[in-house]
Amino acid sequence: MPRSATLLSAAAFTGAAALALFTANASVELVEDSAETQVRRALDDSNLTWAEVEADGLRVLIAGTAPTEALRFAALTTAGTRVDAERIIDEMEVTAARAIAPPQFSAEVLRTGSGLSIIGLIPESTDRNALVEGFTAASDLPLTDLLETADHPAPAGWNEALAFAIRATRDLPRAKISVAAGRVAVTATAESSDARRELEAALTRTAPPSLRLTLNITAPRPVITPFTLRFVMDGEGARFDACSADTDAARDRLMAAATAAGAEDPGPCTVGLGVPSITWGAAGETAINALAELGAGSVTFSDADVTLVAPKGTDPRLFDRVAGALQADLPEVFVLHAVLPASATPEAEPPEFTATLSPEGQVQLRGRLPGEEMRSVADSFARAKFGSENVYTAARIGQDMPADWSKRVLTGLQALSYLDNGAVTVTGEAITLSGATGNTAARADIARFMADKLGQDSTYAIDVVYLEALDPLAGLPTPQECEAEIGTIAAASKITFEPGSATIDDSALATMDSIADVLKDCGDIRLEVQGHTDSQGREEMNLALSQARAESVLNELRARRVLTTGFLAKGYGEATPVADNGTEAGREANRRIEFRLIETAGPPAPGDLPLENAAETGDAATADGSEEAGDE
């Protein structure tokens, strides 16, 4: 072979080898870049940004410091979703784990009448045998040991807390003692309130200064019989001579009422068992407030019996009002006995009963009544006259009342019912009625009633005024005003009917509502509902259709609860036109419903102008349903 050919072959071979090498290197770099990019993106999407990725040929090196071993494994797993796991080289480190925290050492000691038990976790350095012996010696009871130990040093304050718990067990026959480092919580019961205070003082005194001590020692409530409360207001001030309460909330309520009444130091109030009602606190507060209104005296509770004593010289009217209100406001079960000491001048304390009627209809009964039965009768009578929800009875039971007192009281209440607002006062000498009414005849009616019930020789005064604003009839419109207002409504909104029938069209129902609202305020008036048609069709059919439509309007008014006793429905057919039947507009005007007062009712003369209260009907059809130009 010639030399030149040999050289050419060698050169071609060398070039091919170089090209192959270059191609191989480029392919490796492409594979490295692709693998590194895919793995890094997958790690970033999984929030594993702490991991560092580097490609080395076909290998993928993952480095960085993983917060936990689990996250390191997560990084390897995520990378394995993009390249073969055999190509991944793990060069990651894991953050060193923190030292394991020591356990929370604690113990619960439970002492009952039959034994002692202790459960919890204590340090191994605590002398367990000495601990058990100490609790056993303190209680002289069999002990159940349920303790666990842990190989950790005892925390600060642990030994002091255990030593105090052993001492406390000796003084507490029934208790639960919770022990922790530097803290002891005691839950126990004592035989009485005094014993509880002694235990709290002893435990607080013996506790080390560095120990946090929590005490929850309870004592059973004493049984109080009778359940007593006595509050006094005199020259020495306001105070409790005795105070009992069924709950802490009731005690606080009584103390607040006493303070509001002027007691600077009300005195102690015992919380105990035996209260006659769960409303004891409310009853006591109401009675103290009533005594404060009197300004002096005393109020005493003995179970459900309540006695209110006013000082001598108290204004009888004030006493009657306060005692009556207290009797009304006391909860059920409680019975009031009100005492007003006799004055040196008995004639200065005449009995009196007062009933007031407010413009809103609220009635209050105050003053004196001869007995509980009469008090109940007066209350029931007032509720029957003025409404059960409107009567407040604050009358008290009095002694030595006049023989006819009950009759005079009921007569006064009956007379008060004639008024819109006012008051009646009953005394031994007279009955005085004053107030306002919207009835012009009320004064005469009351005078006749009083004379009939009390006799002609009785003394009574009537001071009643008539107010037009209270008269329910004074504000009613006149029949002529009603007629005009209905005409205005009907002219503004036409009453129409369905074609070929006497059924009012739905579009006219709102007009009927408006007319009904006016008529409800018009009272008892006489009104004629008139039906009219045009001249199209047979005269007999037009007359029948107009009558049917007038009756339909009357029935719609009845359906709206309008009093139609004095109403009349009448059809006039084509006999009373108000416009020219030769034109469409005239025929439309002639098809109508009119409302006329019966005093002026009757068909107008031909050619007369229509009244302002004419209401036109809509298009009518023949009675058999076929549409024609006018009414049949």
ABEGO torsion letter per residue (X at the ends): XBAAAAAAAAAAAAAAAAAAAAAAAAAAAAAAAAAAAAAAAAAAAAGBAABBBBBBEABBBBBEBBABAAAAAAAAAAAAAABBAAABBBABBBBBBBBBBBBBBBBBBBBBAAEBBBBEBBBAABBAAAAAAAAAAAAGBBBBBABBBBBBBBBBGAAAAAAAAAAAAAABABBBBBBBBGBBBBBBBBABAAAAAAAAAAAAAABBAABBBBBBBBBBBBBBOBBBBBBBBBAAEBBBABBBBABAAAAAAAAAAAAAAGBABAEBBBBBBGBABAAAAAAAAAAAAAAAAAGBEBBBBBEABBBBBBBBGBBAAAAAAAAAAAAAABBBGBBBBBBBBBBABAAABBBBBBBBBBAAGBBBBBEBBABAAAAAAAAAAAAAAAEAAABBBABBBBBGBBAAAAAAAAAAAAAAAABABEBBBBBAABBBBBEBBABAAAAAAAAAAAAAAAEAABBBBBBBBBBAAABAAAABBBAAAAAAAAAAAAAABBBBBBBGBABBBAAAAAAAAAAAAAAAAAEBBBBBBBBBBBABEBAAAAAAAAAAAAAAAAAAAAAAGBBAAABBBBBAEAABBABBAABAAAAAAABBBBBBBAAABEBBBBGBBBBAABBBBBBBBBAAGBBBABBX
